[in-house]
Amino acid sequence: MLAACDNLKSASFNLLSTEKLKDGSLNKSEIVVKLQRNPRKVYIYCIHPNSGAECLWRVGEINNLLLINPNGFPFFNLKLQSHNSLLRQGQHHTVEEVGFDYIAEVFKYYIRRDGDKIFNLFSLAGTAEFNGRRCTVLQYENPEFTYQNYTVKKNENLTDIARANYVSDYMLLMVNKLKSYDSVKPGQVIKLPASYGKKIVLYLDERSHLPLMQMIYDERGLYEQYEFKSFVLNPKLNVDDFSPHNKKYGF
C-alpha cells in the first residue's frame, strides 16, 4: 500500500466524505478531484455542499495560495491560504491533504516510531467489493488508544502539534473544545490522542493496492470516512486541467 501511494503520479476521482463535527453530527460532502502529485496540482469541483464552487491549487504559483471560485457571494474569485478559517469550517482536512499521501505518512511515522511491533496491530479482515472493485480489507486497531497531556510550546497552534505527532488537528479542536486552531497559548495543557485513530479500516484495491475506502474510528465510533469513487489511476492530465483559463471551469 505504501509503495502504491508513493508511486502514484496522478489521479481523478469523486471523493465522498463523512466527518464527525464538534456537536457529534456527521457532515457529508462530495467533490470531484483532479490530482497531480509532483509538482503538486489539485483541481476540485464541489457537488455537495456549495454546488458549483471550485478550487485550484498549484504549488509554487500565486504564492501557494488557493484560487477559489465560490459560485456565489461575493461573486468573484478569491485567493486564500489553505488553512483559511472559511475553508476549514466544518472540514477535517485541507486541500493539501487530498489523496493518499496523508494516510500513508501517518503509517510511515508509526512504523518509524514503533518498529516491528506495530504490525501486531494490523489484521486482514477478508475481502469486500467497493465501487465495482475487489478489495482486501486491512484493519489497524490500537487497544491502548488514549489521550495524553501535552503542553503547548511557544509559537505552536493545533495544526503544528497535529502534524508533529501525526494526528488530526480537527480531533484536537473537538476533544479540547477549542474555538479555533490558534486558540492555544504556550504552557497550556491539552489532550493529545496516542494515534490517529483507535481503529482504522482500509479497503485496498487488489489491483492498485491503494486505500480506496478509509474509515477512521475514535473511542466513540466513526470519526471520518473517505470513499474514492470513479477512481482513475494515472490519467493523462495536461496543463489545461490545472488552468483557471480552462473553458470548462468557472474561474
ZAKEMI-622411 format. One line per 8 residues: for each residue x negated, y negated, z negated of C-alpha. Coordinates in steps of 0.25 Angstrom, whole numbers, plus 5000, padded with zeros to 4 digits. Last residue first. Layout:
<pts>
X/Y/Z | ...;
</pts>
This chain:
<pts>
5052/4876/5051 | 5064/4885/5055 | 5057/4897/5062 | 5060/4903/5075 | 5053/4892/5083 | 5040/4895/5075 | 5034/4882/5073 | 5032/4885/5058;
5022/4895/5062 | 5020/4909/5055 | 5026/4918/5066 | 5021/4909/5077 | 5007/4912/5073 | 5009/4927/5076 | 5015/4939/5069 | 5013/4953/5075;
5019/4962/5065 | 5010/4968/5055 | 5020/4977/5047 | 5035/4974/5050 | 5045/4975/5038 | 5060/4974/5040 | 5061/4974/5025 | 5051/4971/5014;
5059/4972/5002 | 5054/4965/4989 | 5059/4968/4975 | 5057/4960/4962 | 5059/4961/4947 | 5067/4973/4947 | 5069/4978/4932 | 5068/4972/4918;
5053/4977/4916 | 5049/4971/4929 | 5051/4978/4942 | 5045/4976/4956 | 5051/4982/4969 | 5043/4981/4982 | 5048/4987/4995 | 5040/4986/5008;
5027/4990/5000 | 5018/4992/5012 | 5013/5006/5015 | 5015/5003/5030 | 5020/5017/5034 | 5026/5022/5021 | 5032/5009/5017 | 5029/5007/5002;
5041/5005/4994 | 5035/4999/4981 | 5041/4999/4967 | 5034/4991/4956 | 5037/4993/4941 | 5034/4985/4929 | 5030/4973/4938 | 5018/4964/4942;
5010/4969/4930 | 5008/4966/4915 | 5018/4955/4916 | 5014/4941/4910 | 5022/4934/4899 | 5017/4920/4896 | 5008/4913/4885 | 5006/4898/4888;
4991/4894/4886 | 4991/4886/4898 | 5005/4882/4902 | 5016/4889/4910 | 5027/4882/4919 | 5020/4883/4932 | 5027/4895/4937 | 5040/4889/4934;
5052/4890/4924 | 5046/4900/4914 | 5054/4912/4908 | 5041/4920/4905 | 5047/4932/4912 | 5052/4925/4924 | 5040/4916/4927 | 5030/4927/4925;
5039/4936/4934 | 5039/4925/4944 | 5024/4925/4943 | 5023/4940/4947 | 5011/4948/4942 | 4997/4950/4948 | 4990/4944/4935 | 4983/4933/4942;
4994/4930/4951 | 5004/4930/4940 | 4996/4920/4932 | 4994/4911/4943 | 5009/4911/4947 | 5013/4908/4932 | 5004/4896/4932 | 4990/4894/4927;
4982/4881/4926 | 4977/4885/4912 | 4980/4899/4907 | 4993/4905/4904 | 4992/4915/4892 | 4998/4929/4896 | 5006/4938/4887 | 5009/4951/4893;
5022/4957/4899 | 5024/4972/4901 | 5023/4983/4911 | 5016/4994/4904 | 5024/5005/4912 | 5019/4999/4925 | 5026/5005/4936 | 5022/5005/4951;
5030/5013/4961 | 5028/5017/4975 | 5039/5021/4984 | 5034/5026/4998 | 5042/5020/5009 | 5050/5025/5021 | 5054/5013/5029 | 5068/5010/5034;
5070/4997/5025 | 5065/5006/5013 | 5065/5021/5012 | 5060/5027/5000 | 5049/5037/4996 | 5045/5043/4983 | 5042/5036/4970 | 5027/5036/4970;
5020/5031/4957 | 5011/5020/4953 | 5007/5016/4938 | 4997/5027/4937 | 4990/5020/4949 | 4987/5008/4940 | 4977/5017/4932 | 4968/5016/4944;
4963/5002/4941 | 4972/4993/4932 | 4967/4979/4936 | 4962/4982/4951 | 4974/4991/4953 | 4984/4980/4947 | 4978/4970/4956 | 4979/4978/4968;
4994/4980/4964 | 4997/4966/4963 | 4990/4962/4976 | 4998/4972/4984 | 5011/4966/4979 | 5007/4952/4983 | 5000/4957/4997 | 5013/4963/5001;
5021/4952/5008 | 5025/4938/5003 | 5017/4934/4991 | 5012/4920/4997 | 5027/4917/5000 | 5029/4916/4985 | 5035/4926/4975 | 5045/4929/4964;
5055/4919/4970 | 5067/4912/4963 | 5061/4898/4965 | 5047/4901/4971 | 5049/4892/4984 | 5054/4880/4977 | 5044/4882/4966 | 5033/4880/4976;
5023/4892/4975 | 5021/4894/4990 | 5018/4879/4991 | 5027/4871/4999 | 5028/4865/5013 | 5043/4862/5016 | 5050/4861/5029 | 5063/4852/5031;
5077/4853/5027 | 5076/4850/5012 | 5085/4858/5011 | 5088/4869/5021 | 5080/4879/5030 | 5069/4878/5019 | 5058/4879/5029 | 5046/4881/5021;
5031/4879/5025 | 5023/4886/5014 | 5010/4878/5010 | 4996/4884/5012 | 4990/4870/5014 | 4999/4869/5027 | 4991/4881/5032 | 4981/4890/5026;
4990/4902/5023 | 5003/4901/5031 | 5016/4901/5024 | 5030/4899/5031 | 5043/4899/5024 | 5057/4899/5030 | 5071/4896/5025 | 5082/4902/5033;
5090/4908/5022 | 5087/4902/5009 | 5090/4915/5001 | 5089/4924/5009 | 5084/4925/5023 | 5072/4917/5021 | 5061/4916/5033 | 5047/4918/5028;
5034/4916/5036 | 5021/4920/5030 | 5006/4918/5034 | 4994/4924/5027 | 4981/4923/5035 | 4981/4935/5034 | 4994/4941/5029 | 5004/4937/5040;
5019/4938/5035 | 5032/4936/5042 | 5043/4937/5032 | 5059/4937/5032 | 5065/4933/5018 | 5075/4939/5009 | 5079/4936/4995 | 5085/4942/4983;
5085/4936/4969 | 5087/4945/4957 | 5093/4939/4944 | 5085/4940/4931 | 5086/4925/4928 | 5071/4924/4931 | 5073/4930/4945 | 5071/4944/4949;
5067/4946/4964 | 5073/4953/4976 | 5066/4951/4989 | 5069/4955/5003 | 5058/4953/5012 | 5060/4954/5027 | 5048/4958/5034 | 5036/4954/5043;
5022/4958/5041 | 5007/4954/5044 | 4993/4960/5041 | 4996/4971/5031 | 4983/4978/5028 | 4982/4973/5013 | 4996/4978/5011 | 4994/4991/5017;
4981/4993/5009 | 4989/4990/4996 | 5000/5000/5000;
</pts>
